[in-house]
């Protein structure tokens, strides 16, 4: 068994294609198969080396390793041989229509309420007509003549699938400049590098039918590949997630403090009835099961991801995150805040509360006297986790305040926030000097 992930280095990886990378890698590892990283860089103008490096960084961050890797630009000679083979068998034929001519044909078909399928007009060209077109300076692009049949396969997720090739336009496989398109290059690579299973998005179902036809034209047996098409991802409101991909890049999520283990756990179970489990990638692979994925579209809910991320951080030991915390953060600091953050980036806020200088928000005038009492009753150091209770008990007896009236003014004055980690844990970290300064500022407010 061998699977592959084949990103195009024309942009950043986002949660949509990360889901596919995770599915292919987990499935391969679950069944003891090999995993290939193929860089589909035949789009020379848009491909960037920086994107190749970013893809590798993102995959490594997720915990994905690959057994082999290559770039399609390293295999142009293989595509050229496949092109010649298809030409020799009459399956690849030259076309000379311009984009404007093709658009006009499509408009006519639509007006006549016919499917906008390519009419294969160029198949009727005589050798003399072709020679005349080339003599007039026209350079052909090349289409693959699809079989007039129905392609069928048993999908590992969707079940019985079929594509009626007569309702599909013959695909362009070679541009006028001689460069090969993804549709052909991908088939050649999959065949020649012994890929056995292909997991991709539901939007590729028609393309799968086309590529099976191309593969057979190149000599593959009908059941050479096994396919699994994952349902498309929607956003929380049921809209297309694709419009929001820029904000969902793995680089952005990583920089914001989403943990790789949480993201893998979420995407691996998304679309199934199985609850995510927070385990390392290798352990995740042992329980990954494509048969549990629903045929229905799945919703990517950021709130669910953050809840999972929160759960992971709450059980993460200090040593695991120490190098990623703000300078000077201690284990006591991490243990105090980890249960109250959704992303690691939030640690910066609490570091400023504990170690920095903050300006508490203004409070009601009647709170000033209360904060004055709080400052007067502030215990002397050393402080520990018992200090908070001793202090607030004394304040309750002095002022008669309790509940929210007692605790909220103190939280606002000490942290500038209405919610957050337990103050019994934060107070010893803030220290008496900062606490007193903030209480006095609160009185001024």
VOPAGU-2260 file (C-alpha; in pm, 1 decimal, decimal comma):
REM VOPAGU-2260
SITE   aa  ch    i         X         Y         Z
SITE  UNK   A    0       0,0       0,0       0,0
SITE  UNK   A    1     120,0     348,2     -84,7
SITE  UNK   A    2     -51,7     686,6     -54,4
SITE  UNK   A    3      47,9    1038,3    -140,0
SITE  UNK   A    4     -20,8    1401,2     -64,3
SITE  UNK   A    5      36,6    1626,3    -363,9
SITE  UNK   A    6      10,2    1997,1    -281,9
SITE  UNK   A    7      76,0    2270,9    -532,7
SITE  UNK   A    8     333,9    2522,1    -402,9
SITE  UNK   A    9     125,7    2818,6    -516,4
SITE  UNK   A   10       1,3    2910,5    -169,1
SITE  UNK   A   11      -7,8    2817,5     197,5
SITE  UNK   A   12    -155,1    2497,0     336,3
SITE  UNK   A   13    -496,4    2553,4     493,2
SITE  UNK   A   14    -725,4    2334,7     701,0
SITE  UNK   A   15    -890,8    2191,3     389,2
SITE  UNK   A   16    -582,6    2039,0     233,7
SITE  UNK   A   17    -433,3    1968,4     577,7
SITE  UNK   A   18    -732,4    1741,0     637,0
SITE  UNK   A   19    -643,6    1548,9     320,1
SITE  UNK   A   20    -274,7    1526,7     413,0
SITE  UNK   A   21    -368,4    1393,6     756,6
SITE  UNK   A   22    -614,7    1140,5     612,0
SITE  UNK   A   23    -361,9    1001,4     362,4
SITE  UNK   A   24     -80,0     984,8     615,9
SITE  UNK   A   25    -292,7     829,4     890,9
SITE  UNK   A   26    -439,9     570,2     653,0
SITE  UNK   A   27     -94,5     476,5     523,7
SITE  UNK   A   28      50,4     438,4     872,8
SITE  UNK   A   29    -256,7     249,6     998,8
SITE  UNK   A   30    -207,6     -16,8     732,3
SITE  UNK   A   31     170,9     -27,0     731,5
SITE  UNK   A   32     192,3     147,0     396,1
SITE  UNK   A   33     429,6     406,1     254,5
SITE  UNK   A   34     355,8     778,3     232,4
SITE  UNK   A   35     478,0    1004,7     -44,8
SITE  UNK   A   36     501,5    1383,3     -54,4
SITE  UNK   A   37     474,8    1498,0    -415,6
SITE  UNK   A   38     516,9    1864,1    -500,5
SITE  UNK   A   39     291,7    1947,2    -796,8
SITE  UNK   A   40     495,2    2238,6    -929,9
SITE  UNK   A   41     416,9    2224,5   -1301,9
SITE  UNK   A   42     258,2    2570,7   -1271,9
SITE  UNK   A   43     597,9    2734,1   -1308,3
SITE  UNK   A   44     477,7    3095,7   -1292,5
SITE  UNK   A   45     285,9    3060,5    -965,7
SITE  UNK   A   46     499,9    2803,7    -784,0
SITE  UNK   A   47     740,2    2942,3    -523,4
SITE  UNK   A   48    1026,5    2782,0    -336,9
SITE  UNK   A   49     913,3    2956,5     -19,8
SITE  UNK   A   50     581,1    2774,3     -46,9
SITE  UNK   A   51     758,5    2439,5     -84,4
SITE  UNK   A   52     949,1    2507,8     235,6
SITE  UNK   A   53     632,5    2624,1     412,3
SITE  UNK   A   54     447,8    2306,0     310,7
SITE  UNK   A   55     725,4    2089,2     450,3
SITE  UNK   A   56     731,7    2294,3     770,8
SITE  UNK   A   57     354,4    2265,5     813,3
SITE  UNK   A   58     350,1    1889,8     755,6
SITE  UNK   A   59     637,7    1835,2     996,8
SITE  UNK   A   60     455,8    2047,3    1255,4
SITE  UNK   A   61     149,4    1823,8    1218,5
SITE  UNK   A   62     366,6    1519,8    1287,4
SITE  UNK   A   63     357,4    1388,9     930,3
SITE  UNK   A   64     669,0    1223,7     790,7
SITE  UNK   A   65     716,1    1097,1     436,6
SITE  UNK   A   66     907,0     802,4     295,5
SITE  UNK   A   67     983,6     967,1     -37,0
SITE  UNK   A   68     939,9    1302,0    -204,0
SITE  UNK   A   69     990,6    1454,6    -547,5
SITE  UNK   A   70     879,9    1744,9    -762,3
SITE  UNK   A   71     690,0    1709,0   -1086,4
SITE  UNK   A   72     936,5    1939,2   -1261,6
SITE  UNK   A   73    1193,3    1661,9   -1209,0
SITE  UNK   A   74     986,4    1424,4   -1421,8
SITE  UNK   A   75     903,0    1623,4   -1733,4
SITE  UNK   A   76    1063,7    1355,8   -1951,1
SITE  UNK   A   77     819,8    1096,5   -1815,3
SITE  UNK   A   78     522,7    1313,3   -1902,4
SITE  UNK   A   79     662,7    1368,7   -2251,5
SITE  UNK   A   80     675,2     991,4   -2308,0
SITE  UNK   A   81     316,8     953,8   -2189,2
SITE  UNK   A   82     209,2    1233,2   -2421,7
SITE  UNK   A   83     371,6    1063,5   -2719,0
SITE  UNK   A   84     207,1     733,3   -2630,2
SITE  UNK   A   85    -137,0     892,6   -2616,3
SITE  UNK   A   86     -76,3    1072,0   -2944,9
SITE  UNK   A   87      34,0     748,9   -3110,6
SITE  UNK   A   88    -284,4     570,4   -3004,3
SITE  UNK   A   89    -504,6     856,0   -3120,5
SITE  UNK   A   90    -629,7     942,8   -2770,6
SITE  UNK   A   91    -457,6    1281,6   -2764,3
SITE  UNK   A   92    -564,8    1516,1   -3042,8
SITE  UNK   A   93    -471,1    1872,7   -3137,8
SITE  UNK   A   94    -712,0    2164,2   -3098,7
SITE  UNK   A   95    -687,6    2516,4   -3236,5
SITE  UNK   A   96    -990,0    2703,4   -3099,7
SITE  UNK   A   97    -923,5    3022,3   -2907,3
SITE  UNK   A   98   -1071,2    3093,0   -2564,0
SITE  UNK   A   99   -1315,6    3330,7   -2731,3
SITE  UNK   A  100   -1431,9    3063,3   -2974,0
SITE  UNK   A  101   -1478,5    2810,5   -2693,6
SITE  UNK   A  102   -1671,5    3064,3   -2486,0
SITE  UNK   A  103   -1901,2    3135,3   -2779,6
SITE  UNK   A  104   -1969,1    2763,5   -2822,4
SITE  UNK   A  105   -2053,5    2728,3   -2455,2
SITE  UNK   A  106   -2291,7    3023,8   -2465,5
SITE  UNK   A  107   -2470,1    2874,6   -2766,8
SITE  UNK   A  108   -2506,1    2537,4   -2595,1
SITE  UNK   A  109   -2646,0    2699,5   -2282,1
SITE  UNK   A  110   -2894,0    2907,4   -2483,2
SITE  UNK   A  111   -3007,8    2588,5   -2653,8
SITE  UNK   A  112   -3039,6    2423,4   -2312,0
SITE  UNK   A  113   -2770,2    2171,4   -2392,6
SITE  UNK   A  114   -2489,7    2066,1   -2161,4
SITE  UNK   A  115   -2179,0    2280,2   -2226,1
SITE  UNK   A  116   -1962,2    1985,4   -2328,7
SITE  UNK   A  117   -1680,9    2021,2   -2580,1
SITE  UNK   A  118   -1811,2    1921,1   -2925,9
SITE  UNK   A  119   -1492,2    1748,4   -3048,8
SITE  UNK   A  120   -1498,1    1959,9   -3362,7
SITE  UNK   A  121   -1122,3    1930,7   -3395,8
SITE  UNK   A  122   -1147,0    1553,7   -3441,1
SITE  UNK   A  123   -1300,3    1622,7   -3779,4
SITE  UNK   A  124   -1000,0    1818,6   -3903,9
SITE  UNK   A  125    -821,5    1672,4   -4202,5
SITE  UNK   A  126    -440,9    1661,5   -4211,2
SITE  UNK   A  127    -458,4    1938,9   -4471,7
SITE  UNK   A  128    -671,3    2160,0   -4247,5
SITE  UNK   A  129    -435,5    2106,6   -3958,7
SITE  UNK   A  130    -134,6    2189,7   -4174,8
SITE  UNK   A  131    -308,2    2505,7   -4293,4
SITE  UNK   A  132    -387,9    2611,9   -3935,7
SITE  UNK   A  133     -26,3    2565,2   -3832,0
SITE  UNK   A  134      93,5    2746,6   -4144,0
SITE  UNK   A  135    -123,3    3038,7   -4033,6
SITE  UNK   A  136      67,3    3052,9   -3705,6
SITE  UNK   A  137    -176,9    2864,2   -3487,2
SITE  UNK   A  138     -21,5    2639,2   -3222,6
SITE  UNK   A  139    -234,0    2349,9   -3095,1
SITE  UNK   A  140    -316,7    2252,3   -2743,7
SITE  UNK   A  141    -402,2    1887,3   -2688,5
SITE  UNK   A  142    -716,8    1720,5   -2555,8
SITE  UNK   A  143    -764,3    1363,7   -2438,4
SITE  UNK   A  144   -1047,3    1179,4   -2611,4
SITE  UNK   A  145   -1253,6    1027,4   -2331,6
SITE  UNK   A  146   -1415,2     688,9   -2371,9
SITE  UNK   A  147   -1788,1     685,1   -2441,0
SITE  UNK   A  148   -1867,0     486,3   -2127,1
SITE  UNK   A  149   -1953,9     506,7   -1759,4
SITE  UNK   A  150   -1664,0     477,9   -1514,7
SITE  UNK   A  151   -1760,6     302,7   -1191,6
SITE  UNK   A  152   -1576,1     230,6    -868,4
SITE  UNK   A  153   -1642,4     142,2    -505,7
SITE  UNK   A  154   -1537,2     441,4    -301,8
SITE  UNK   A  155   -1401,7     384,4      48,9
SITE  UNK   A  156   -1615,9     672,1     179,2
SITE  UNK   A  157   -1886,4     746,9     -77,4
SITE  UNK   A  158   -1967,3     386,7    -165,9
SITE  UNK   A  159   -2078,8     320,3    -525,4
SITE  UNK   A  160   -1962,7     604,6    -752,6
SITE  UNK   A  161   -1987,6     659,1   -1124,7
SITE  UNK   A  162   -1896,2     921,1   -1382,4
SITE  UNK   A  163   -2069,1     933,2   -1719,9
SITE  UNK   A  164   -1783,0    1029,6   -1949,8
SITE  UNK   A  165   -2007,2    1132,4   -2244,8
SITE  UNK   A  166   -2130,3    1419,2   -2024,2
SITE  UNK   A  167   -1775,5    1540,9   -1956,5
SITE  UNK   A  168   -1565,0    1756,5   -2187,6
SITE  UNK   A  169   -1247,1    1601,7   -2321,8
SITE  UNK   A  170    -983,1    1745,4   -2086,6
SITE  UNK   A  171    -691,9    1954,7   -2206,2
SITE  UNK   A  172    -372,5    1772,1   -2109,6
SITE  UNK   A  173    -108,2    1977,8   -2290,1
SITE  UNK   A  174     -97,4    2356,0   -2326,5
SITE  UNK   A  175       3,5    2537,6   -2644,7
SITE  UNK   A  176     352,4    2590,5   -2499,9
SITE  UNK   A  177     390,9    2214,1   -2457,7
SITE  UNK   A  178     364,5    2210,0   -2079,3
SITE  UNK   A  179     165,7    1931,0   -1921,0
SITE  UNK   A  180    -138,6    1986,4   -1702,1
SITE  UNK   A  181    -201,7    1832,4   -1361,0
SITE  UNK   A  182    -464,8    1590,8   -1493,9
SITE  UNK   A  183    -206,9    1392,2   -1691,1
SITE  UNK   A  184     101,3    1448,7   -1475,7
SITE  UNK   A  185     -79,8    1320,8   -1167,6
SITE  UNK   A  186    -187,1     998,2   -1340,2
SITE  UNK   A  187     163,9     931,6   -1473,1
SITE  UNK   A  188     315,7     988,9   -1128,5
SITE  UNK   A  189      59,6     774,1    -951,3
SITE  UNK   A  190     115,5     488,6   -1194,6
SITE  UNK   A  191     492,7     501,7   -1211,5
SITE  UNK   A  192     549,9     547,8    -836,0
SITE  UNK   A  193     310,5     265,1    -746,3
SITE  UNK   A  194      45,0     462,0    -562,4
SITE  UNK   A  195    -234,5     224,7    -459,3
SITE  UNK   A  196    -482,9     443,1    -268,9
SITE  UNK   A  197    -588,3     803,5    -333,5
SITE  UNK   A  198    -776,7    1002,5     -70,0
SITE  UNK   A  199    -899,1    1342,4    -182,2
SITE  UNK   A  200   -1194,4    1580,6    -171,4
SITE  UNK   A  201   -1543,6    1514,0    -298,3
SITE  UNK   A  202   -1495,8    1788,7    -556,8
SITE  UNK   A  203   -1257,0    1552,8    -741,7
SITE  UNK   A  204   -1514,6    1280,8    -813,1
SITE  UNK   A  205   -1557,9    1376,9   -1181,3
SITE  UNK   A  206   -1183,0    1421,2   -1214,4
SITE  UNK   A  207   -1137,6    1069,7   -1075,8
SITE  UNK   A  208   -1352,2     926,0   -1356,3
SITE  UNK   A  209   -1143,0    1114,3   -1611,8
SITE  UNK   A  210    -813,4    1005,2   -1459,7
SITE  UNK   A  211    -918,8     641,0   -1446,1
SITE  UNK   A  212    -986,1     662,3   -1819,8
SITE  UNK   A  213    -644,1     819,2   -1879,8
SITE  UNK   A  214    -472,4     558,3   -1661,4
SITE  UNK   A  215    -629,4     275,5   -1859,0
SITE  UNK   A  216    -524,8     442,4   -2184,4
SITE  UNK   A  217    -168,7     433,2   -2049,3
SITE  UNK   A  218    -196,8      62,2   -1975,9
SITE  UNK   A  219    -327,1      43,1   -1620,2
SITE  UNK   A  220    -576,1    -222,8   -1521,8
SITE  UNK   A  221    -927,7     -96,8   -1436,0
SITE  UNK   A  222    -890,9    -155,3   -1060,8
SITE  UNK   A  223    -536,2     -22,9   -1030,8
SITE  UNK   A  224    -630,9     243,4    -771,1
SITE  UNK   A  225    -859,6     251,0    -468,7
SITE  UNK   A  226   -1027,7     585,3    -405,6
SITE  UNK   A  227   -1176,2     764,5    -107,2
SITE  UNK   A  228   -1345,2    1101,2    -148,0
SITE  UNK   A  229   -1393,6    1302,7     169,3
SITE  UNK   A  230   -1701,2    1528,1     183,0
SITE  UNK   A  231   -1636,6    1898,7     150,2
SITE  UNK   A  232   -1579,1    2119,0     453,5
SITE  UNK   A  233   -1832,8    2387,4     542,4
SITE  UNK   A  234   -1803,8    2669,3     792,5
SITE  UNK   A  235   -2006,6    2699,7    1113,1
SITE  UNK   A  236   -2300,6    2845,8     920,6
SITE  UNK   A  237   -2301,9    2583,6     646,7
SITE  UNK   A  238   -2127,9    2802,3     388,2
SITE  UNK   A  239   -1827,3    2713,0     179,2
SITE  UNK   A  240   -1516,0    2718,7     391,1
SITE  UNK   A  241   -1301,1    2791,1      85,1
SITE  UNK   A  242   -1382,2    3163,2     109,9
SITE  UNK   A  243   -1222,6    3172,8     452,9
SITE  UNK   A  244    -909,2    2970,2     383,8
SITE  UNK   A  245    -674,9    3268,0     406,2
SITE  UNK   A  246    -758,4    3299,9     774,8
SITE  UNK   A  247    -731,7    2925,5     819,6
SITE  UNK   A  248    -376,3    2868,3     701,2
SITE  UNK   A  249    -172,2    2633,3     915,7
SITE  UNK   A  250      90,9    2901,7     960,1
SITE  UNK   A  251    -170,6    3138,9    1105,2
SITE  UNK   A  252    -318,9    2873,4    1330,9
SITE  UNK   A  253      27,5    2776,2    1452,1
SITE  UNK   A  254     124,5    3137,7    1519,3
SITE  UNK   A  255    -200,7    3195,1    1706,3
SITE  UNK   A  256    -120,6    2906,7    1936,6
SITE  UNK   A  257    -328,5    2617,5    1806,7
SITE  UNK   A  258    -151,3    2293,1    1892,7
SITE  UNK   A  259     -73,9    2043,1    1616,8
SITE  UNK   A  260    -202,0    1751,7    1822,5
SITE  UNK   A  261    -538,1    1924,1    1871,4
SITE  UNK   A  262    -570,2    2011,0    1502,4
SITE  UNK   A  263    -484,1    1656,4    1390,6
SITE  UNK   A  264    -726,6    1509,4    1643,6
SITE  UNK   A  265   -1003,4    1742,1    1523,5
SITE  UNK   A  266    -950,1    1695,9    1149,4
SITE  UNK   A  267    -900,9    1318,5    1178,5
SITE  UNK   A  268   -1247,1    1270,4    1330,6
SITE  UNK   A  269   -1426,0    1556,1    1151,1
SITE  UNK   A  270   -1727,0    1422,2     964,8
SITE  UNK   A  271   -1753,4    1109,4    1178,1
SITE  UNK   A  272   -1948,7    1027,3    1493,5
SITE  UNK   A  273   -1623,0     949,6    1676,7
SITE  UNK   A  274   -1504,8    1191,8    1942,5
SITE  UNK   A  275   -1153,8    1334,4    1887,4
SITE  UNK   A  276    -879,5    1181,9    2097,2
SITE  UNK   A  277    -572,9    1377,1    2203,3
SITE  UNK   A  278    -282,8    1145,8    2128,8
SITE  UNK   A  279      42,3    1171,6    1927,0
SITE  UNK   A  280      24,2    1116,4    1549,8
SITE  UNK   A  281     145,8     757,0    1562,9
SITE  UNK   A  282    -123,0     669,3    1816,6
SITE  UNK   A  283    -383,9     854,3    1611,7
SITE  UNK   A  284    -296,4     634,0    1313,9
SITE  UNK   A  285    -369,1     314,8    1508,1
SITE  UNK   A  286    -736,9     405,6    1543,1
SITE  UNK   A  287    -799,0     593,9    1217,3
SITE  UNK   A  288   -1089,4     444,6    1022,4
SITE  UNK   A  289   -1213,4     583,5     690,7
SITE  UNK   A  290   -1531,6     377,6     713,5
SITE  UNK   A  291   -1647,4     600,7    1000,0
SITE  UNK   A  292   -1648,5     913,5     780,8
SITE  UNK   A  293   -1998,4    1025,4     681,5
SITE  UNK   A  294   -2095,8    1092,9     320,1
SITE  UNK   A  295   -2242,6    1428,2     425,9
SITE  UNK   A  296   -2050,2    1755,1     423,8
SITE  UNK   A  297   -1865,5    1827,5     748,8
SITE  UNK   A  298   -1864,1    2158,3     932,4
SITE  UNK   A  299   -1537,9    2306,1    1049,9
SITE  UNK   A  300   -1628,2    2473,3    1377,2
SITE  UNK   A  301   -1352,0    2692,8    1515,5
SITE  UNK   A  302   -1515,2    2682,7    1858,0
SITE  UNK   A  303   -1489,2    2304,9    1869,1
SITE  UNK   A  304   -1124,2    2320,0    1765,4
SITE  UNK   A  305   -1046,9    2576,9    2034,0
SITE  UNK   A  306   -1232,1    2373,7    2296,2
SITE  UNK   A  307   -1014,6    2076,9    2203,7
SITE  UNK   A  308    -706,1    2297,2    2208,8
SITE  UNK   A  309    -805,8    2422,2    2553,5
SITE  UNK   A  310    -842,8    2065,5    2676,3
SITE  UNK   A  311    -497,7    1977,3    2544,7
SITE  UNK   A  312    -326,9    2281,7    2697,1
SITE  UNK   A  313    -492,2    2216,9    3032,7
SITE  UNK   A  314    -307,7    1886,1    3055,9
SITE  UNK   A  315      19,4    1991,5    2893,5
SITE  UNK   A  316     323,8    1986,4    3124,1
SITE  UNK   A  317     546,8    2290,8    3157,7
SITE  UNK   A  318     848,3    2124,4    2995,2
SITE  UNK   A  319     653,0    2075,3    2671,4
SITE  UNK   A  320     578,1    2445,8    2625,3
SITE  UNK   A  321     853,4    2617,1    2823,8
SITE  UNK   A  322    1045,1    2739,1    2517,0
SITE  UNK   A  323     729,4    2883,7    2363,2
SITE  UNK   A  324     619,4    3083,0    2667,1
SITE  UNK   A  325     705,9    3450,9    2723,9
SITE  UNK   A  326    1051,6    3515,8    2862,5
SITE  UNK   A  327    1070,3    3458,2    3234,7
SITE  UNK   A  328     758,9    3240,9    3259,7
SITE  UNK   A  329     789,9    2983,8    3535,5
SITE  UNK   A  330     627,1    2647,1    3590,2
SITE  UNK   A  331     406,1    2803,8    3859,0
SITE  UNK   A  332     290,7    3060,4    3602,5
SITE  UNK   A  333     207,9    2790,9    3346,9
SITE  UNK   A  334      20,5    2576,4    3596,9
SITE  UNK   A  335    -179,3    2882,5    3701,0
SITE  UNK   A  336    -292,1    2984,7    3351,1
SITE  UNK   A  337    -305,1    2665,0    3143,2
SITE  UNK   A  338    -660,8    2578,8    3241,5
SITE  UNK   A  339    -788,6    2920,2    3132,0
SITE  UNK   A  340    -649,7    2962,4    2782,4
SITE  UNK   A  341    -767,9    2832,4    2449,0
SITE  UNK   A  342    -447,5    2911,5    2259,5
SITE  UNK   A  343     -90,4    2940,0    2375,9
SITE  UNK   A  344     -68,4    3294,8    2239,4
SITE  UNK   A  345    -294,6    3401,0    2528,1
SITE  UNK   A  346      -6,1    3332,0    2764,0
SITE  UNK   A  347     138,2    3667,5    2653,8
SITE  UNK   A  348    -156,0    3852,8    2809,4
SITE  UNK   A  349    -120,5    3674,1    3141,8
SITE  UNK   A  350     254,4    3723,9    3140,1
SITE  UNK   A  351     194,4    4098,4    3119,8
SITE  UNK   A  352     -51,0    4069,0    3408,5
SITE  UNK   A  353     192,6    3875,1    3624,9
SITE  UNK   A  354     526,6    4022,5    3525,6
SITE  UNK   A  355     448,5    4351,6    3353,2
SITE  UNK   A  356     283,8    4685,2    3411,0
SITE  UNK   A  357     -87,6    4712,5    3337,7
SITE  UNK   A  358    -337,5    4993,1    3379,5
SITE  UNK   A  359    -655,7    4862,7    3544,9
SITE  UNK   A  360    -983,0    4984,6    3391,0
SITE  UNK   A  361   -1183,3    5259,2    3568,9
SITE  UNK   A  362   -1433,3    5130,7    3825,4
SITE  UNK   A  363   -1739,3    5282,5    3989,6
SITE  UNK   A  364   -1679,1    5561,9    4240,4
SITE  UNK   A  365   -1819,4    5356,9    4528,4
SITE  UNK   A  366   -1550,0    5094,8    4462,6
SITE  UNK   A  367   -1272,1    5337,7    4555,8
SITE  UNK   A  368   -1332,6    5300,4    4929,6
SITE  UNK   A  369   -1341,9    4923,6    4893,9
SITE  UNK   A  370   -1008,1    4917,5    4711,5
SITE  UNK   A  371    -863,7    5144,7    4981,5
SITE  UNK   A  372    -965,1    4887,6    5242,5
SITE  UNK   A  373    -822,0    4612,9    5021,6
SITE  UNK   A  374    -487,9    4791,8    5005,4
SITE  UNK   A  375    -485,2    4846,8    5381,7
SITE  UNK   A  376    -557,3    4480,2    5452,1
SITE  UNK   A  377    -310,7    4344,5    5194,3
SITE  UNK   A  378    -101,0    4083,7    5378,4
SITE  UNK   A  379     273,0    4111,3    5409,0
SITE  UNK   A  380     487,4    3869,2    5209,8
SITE  UNK   A  381     581,9    3587,3    5175,0
SITE  UNK   A  382     269,5    3486,3    4981,9
SITE  UNK   A  383     142,0    3147,5    4876,7
SITE  UNK   A  384    -183,6    3001,9    4744,2
SITE  UNK   A  385    -345,8    3049,2    5086,2
SITE  UNK   A  386    -290,5    3427,0    5082,4
SITE  UNK   A  387    -590,7    3501,6    4859,8
SITE  UNK   A  388    -839,1    3336,0    5095,6
SITE  UNK   A  389    -688,8    3499,9    5405,2
SITE  UNK   A  390    -703,3    3841,3    5239,6
SITE  UNK   A  391   -1056,1    3813,9    5099,3
SITE  UNK   A  392   -1189,8    3672,3    5425,0
SITE  UNK   A  393   -1056,3    3976,1    5610,9
SITE  UNK   A  394   -1203,6    4204,7    5344,5
SITE  UNK   A  395   -1543,0    4037,8    5371,4
SITE  UNK   A  396   -1548,0    4093,9    5746,4
SITE  UNK   A  397   -1436,4    4456,2    5708,0
SITE  UNK   A  398   -1667,8    4563,2    5424,1
SITE  UNK   A  399   -1957,2    4318,5    5437,1
SITE  UNK   A  400   -1913,8    4246,9    5069,0
SITE  UNK   A  401   -1936,0    3896,6    4929,1
SITE  UNK   A  402   -1963,7    3711,3    4600,4
SITE  UNK   A  403   -1929,8    3917,9    4283,6
SITE  UNK   A  404   -1930,1    4248,6    4476,6
SITE  UNK   A  405   -1622,0    4129,2    4661,2
SITE  UNK   A  406   -1427,1    3944,4    4396,8
SITE  UNK   A  407   -1489,7    4131,4    4068,5
SITE  UNK   A  408   -1345,3    4469,9    4176,7
SITE  UNK   A  409   -1035,3    4289,4    4302,2
SITE  UNK   A  410    -996,4    4091,1    3977,4
SITE  UNK   A  411   -1036,7    4405,6    3765,3
SITE  UNK   A  412    -788,8    4598,5    3977,1
SITE  UNK   A  413    -529,3    4322,8    3990,0
SITE  UNK   A  414    -552,8    4184,2    3635,1
SITE  UNK   A  415    -751,2    4431,9    3426,3
SITE  UNK   A  416    -975,5    4141,5    3319,2
SITE  UNK   A  417   -1322,5    4027,6    3426,5
SITE  UNK   A  418   -1233,8    3660,6    3391,5
SITE  UNK   A  419    -922,2    3452,8    3411,9
SITE  UNK   A  420    -715,2    3208,0    3613,7
SITE  UNK   A  421    -775,5    3156,6    3984,4
SITE  UNK   A  422    -647,6    3457,9    4176,9
SITE  UNK   A  423    -527,2    3232,4    4455,6
SITE  UNK   A  424    -266,5    3113,1    4202,3
SITE  UNK   A  425    -201,0    3447,1    4030,9
SITE  UNK   A  426    -168,3    3662,8    4342,3
SITE  UNK   A  427     162,5    3511,9    4463,7
SITE  UNK   A  428     300,9    3554,4    4110,2
SITE  UNK   A  429     190,9    3917,9    4085,3
SITE  UNK   A  430     354,2    3994,2    4419,5
SITE  UNK   A  431     270,2    4248,7    4686,0
SITE  UNK   A  432     437,6    4549,1    4523,4
SITE  UNK   A  433     246,0    4521,0    4193,1
SITE  UNK   A  434     -76,7    4430,4    4370,1
SITE  UNK   A  435     -55,1    4737,7    4594,5
SITE  UNK   A  436      24,2    4967,7    4300,9
SITE  UNK   A  437    -276,8    4840,6    4107,3
SITE  UNK   A  438    -510,7    4875,6    4403,7
SITE  UNK   A  439    -397,8    5234,8    4447,9
SITE  UNK   A  440    -447,8    5304,7    4075,0
SITE  UNK   A  441    -793,3    5155,8    4104,7
SITE  UNK   A  442    -878,6    5406,7    4376,8
SITE  UNK   A  443    -769,1    5690,6    4150,4
SITE  UNK   A  444    -988,6    5555,4    3868,0
